[in-house]
Amino acid sequence: MPELPEVQTTTSGLSKVLPKQTIKDIWTDWPKMFYQHGDTLLTNEVVFHNFKKALIGAKVVSVSRRGKNIIFILSNGYAFIVHMRMTGHLLYGKYIYKNKKWIPKEEGPLNDPYNRFIHVVLTLSSGNKMVFCDTRKFGRFDLEKADTIKHSPRLSHLGPEPLEPAFTLKVFTERLSIRPRGKIKPVLLDQRTVAGIGNIYSDEMLWLSGIHPESQVSKISPEKIKTLFSEMKKVLKSGISFGGDSMSDYRNILGERGKFQEKHNAYRKTGKKCSKKGCDGIIVRKMVGGRSSHFCSKHQKLFK
Ligand SMILES: [Zn+2]
């Protein structure tokens, strides 16, 4: 699932090309992806019709990120939120509709097989399209009003943004205290703790910090919490600087792979020798809180 660095990579890409463009049309073959704040009784088809009415003719004012959500603010008071969920990603470029399929107009990374599963297409005034590609079709589009978007149930529960200056060690410690008896791995995945962390980056930051994923939050030493706080920021920034992680379906808006998957020390390194200097441990995989967790059998200390 795309996490903060991947969602940020997509957001940065789109915020360079979308603002000031007018949305000319929106197409889908999967209306089930469409939701509307406050209207849970409407069918997905009606919601998609409402989406169409709200979006067509509106200009994109801004594209921003909150947690794993991408927020599009429009010129007419509407807004929408895209969550890429498991396998979704947004692409941008020239497409043509041929034999009931959207295909890139030119050769290049948009033709990567992972970019074939197109279920939503926005036509823009430049002639380019923003398309949503999603193998498993779990992604979602939520229609919102721009002035009340902060209260959207998609956003209102989210914890602080870990890369913002306001996110201090004190704030992190306070957020962790919401679930003191929880295990650190599921607590990091809980979007109320910190926004934007998922399975890959939580495994990597715990490996870097030397903390076992099953450690009980309240038992972890303050020094280790401090280490985790700084490793979290470092690893998320590193994910962004490598253009995100493309071990799975994620691609940037041009259809290109990120490179963070080449930098993993723990995630999906099961059976490999630990790459930490001087450590002779082995990376093991274990289910923790219902999610697979990868960690070193030796240097990641279990606090309990
Ligand atoms: Zn190790």
Boltz pocket constraint, residues with backbone or C-beta under 6 A from the ligand:
constraints:
  - pocket:
      binder: B
      contacts: [[A, 274], [A, 275], [A, 276], [A, 279], [A, 280], [A, 281], [A, 282], [A, 296], [A, 297], [A, 298], [A, 299], [A, 300]]
      max_distance: 6.0
